[in-house]
Amino acid sequence: MLSHSLEQGVLVITVHDDPGIGGRAALLAEISDLVHVQKSAPVVLVLDEPAVSGAAVSVVLRAHRMCSHLGVLMSVATHSAPARRLLEVNADTSGIRLVVHGDVDRAVSIATAFAAAA
């Protein structure tokens, strides 16, 4: 369902498939485990085209709240304009701002710059 890598100090988590309603908790748990292991690293969560769904967006929003609570910068990259709009409109604004990108390379390069400046 997902893969991950550490690129220049940035944890890049790619969600490949739609988790469906029943898979949301498991996906969030996997993301949470990865974030906790790499706690100081900024996170870029990538939604591949098959993973763009209401269930996946819900998981991303929950992951953002968790990262914000931990003080971890998180951004999202997806080619889906409707998913980007849903994420931007529904993101929690009480903590660290969720940044949503249409391009994965740009999201990683910005997160890398942030990690280098920190």
C-alpha positions as CSV (number, residue, x, y, z in Angstrom):
1,M,0.0,0.0,0.0
2,L,2.9,2.4,0.7
3,S,6.6,2.8,0.3
4,H,9.1,5.1,1.9
5,S,12.6,6.5,1.5
6,L,14.8,9.0,3.1
7,E,15.9,11.6,0.6
8,Q,18.4,14.3,1.7
9,G,17.0,14.3,5.3
10,V,13.4,14.2,4.1
11,L,11.1,11.2,4.8
12,V,9.2,10.6,1.6
13,I,6.2,8.3,2.0
14,T,4.3,7.3,-1.1
15,V,0.8,5.9,-0.9
16,H,0.3,3.7,-3.9
17,D,-3.3,2.4,-3.5
18,D,-6.6,3.6,-2.2
19,P,-6.9,2.3,1.4
20,G,-10.7,2.3,1.3
21,I,-12.7,3.1,4.4
22,G,-11.6,-0.1,6.1
23,G,-7.9,0.5,5.5
24,R,-7.6,4.0,6.8
25,A,-6.6,3.0,10.4
26,A,-3.9,0.6,9.1
27,L,-2.5,3.2,6.7
28,L,-2.4,5.9,9.4
29,A,-0.7,3.5,11.8
30,E,2.0,2.7,9.1
31,I,2.5,6.4,8.5
32,S,2.6,7.2,12.2
33,D,5.3,4.5,12.8
34,L,7.5,5.9,10.0
35,V,7.1,9.5,11.3
36,H,8.0,8.5,14.8
37,V,11.1,6.6,13.7
38,Q,12.3,9.6,11.7
39,K,10.8,12.2,14.1
40,S,13.1,15.1,13.3
41,A,12.8,14.7,9.5
42,P,10.3,16.7,7.5
43,V,7.7,14.5,5.8
44,V,6.5,14.6,2.2
45,L,3.5,12.4,1.7
46,V,2.9,11.5,-1.9
47,L,-0.5,10.3,-3.2
48,D,-0.1,8.3,-6.4
49,E,-3.0,8.6,-8.8
50,P,-4.7,5.3,-7.7
51,A,-4.5,6.4,-4.1
52,V,-6.4,9.6,-4.6
53,S,-9.7,9.1,-2.8
54,G,-11.7,10.4,0.1
55,A,-10.3,7.7,2.4
56,A,-6.7,8.6,1.4
57,V,-7.4,12.4,1.9
58,S,-8.8,11.6,5.3
59,V,-5.7,9.7,6.3
60,V,-3.5,12.6,5.0
61,L,-5.4,15.1,7.1
62,R,-5.1,12.9,10.2
63,A,-1.4,12.4,9.5
64,H,-1.0,16.2,9.2
65,R,-2.6,16.8,12.6
66,M,-0.3,14.2,14.1
67,C,2.8,15.7,12.5
68,S,1.7,19.2,13.6
69,H,1.3,18.0,17.2
70,L,4.9,16.5,17.0
71,G,6.3,19.7,15.5
72,V,7.2,17.9,12.3
73,L,6.8,19.8,9.0
74,M,4.6,17.8,6.6
75,S,3.7,18.5,3.0
76,V,1.7,16.6,0.4
77,A,2.3,16.0,-3.3
78,T,-0.3,14.8,-5.7
79,H,-1.1,15.4,-9.4
80,S,-4.8,15.4,-8.6
81,A,-6.1,19.0,-8.5
82,P,-9.4,17.9,-6.8
83,A,-7.4,16.2,-4.0
84,R,-5.2,19.2,-3.6
85,R,-8.2,21.4,-3.2
86,L,-9.8,19.0,-0.6
87,L,-6.6,18.9,1.4
88,E,-6.1,22.7,1.3
89,V,-9.8,23.4,2.4
90,N,-9.9,20.8,5.1
91,A,-6.4,21.1,6.6
92,D,-6.1,21.9,10.3
93,T,-5.0,25.5,10.6
94,S,-4.2,25.5,14.3
95,G,-0.7,24.1,14.0
96,I,2.0,23.8,11.4
97,R,0.5,24.7,8.0
98,L,0.0,21.9,5.5
99,V,1.7,22.7,2.2
100,V,0.2,21.0,-0.8
101,H,2.2,20.6,-4.1
102,G,1.3,19.3,-7.5
103,D,4.9,18.1,-8.1
104,V,6.8,15.6,-6.0
105,D,10.3,16.9,-6.9
106,R,9.3,20.4,-5.8
107,A,7.8,19.2,-2.6
108,V,11.0,17.3,-1.7
109,S,13.3,20.1,-2.7
110,I,11.4,22.6,-0.5
111,A,11.4,20.2,2.4
112,T,15.1,19.6,1.9
113,A,15.8,23.3,2.1
114,F,13.8,23.5,5.2
115,A,15.7,20.6,6.8
116,A,19.0,22.2,5.9
117,A,17.9,25.6,7.4
118,A,16.8,24.0,10.7
